[in-house]
Amino acid sequence: MARPLLPLNAPPALESPARHLNFTRAGDELSVTPGAVSQQIRLLEDAVGDPLFRREARDLEITDLAFVARLKRQAIDHDNNMDAL
């Protein structure tokens, strides 16, 4: 069975909450509600089949998988910026 494609807004939907460790602040940055950020993260987690964040009470912690995905994204962005020079 083929894996589902990730949504087009996957990079910012992961990057912002990973940086802020807070869905409310990520929502403010992305101009969406915290619930919309949470829903996008759940869709990403369903697509990859693993949790990207650990949620506890009022704490949000990034998982190793999400951390690696964020680093890969930053490396790709860096390479693209270098190519543009």
Secondary structure, DSSP 4 states (H G I P E B T S, - for coil): -PPPPPPTTHHHHHHHHHHHS-HHHHHHHHTS-HHHHHHHHHHHHHHHTS-SEEEETTEEEE-HHHHHHHHHHHHHHHHHHHHH-
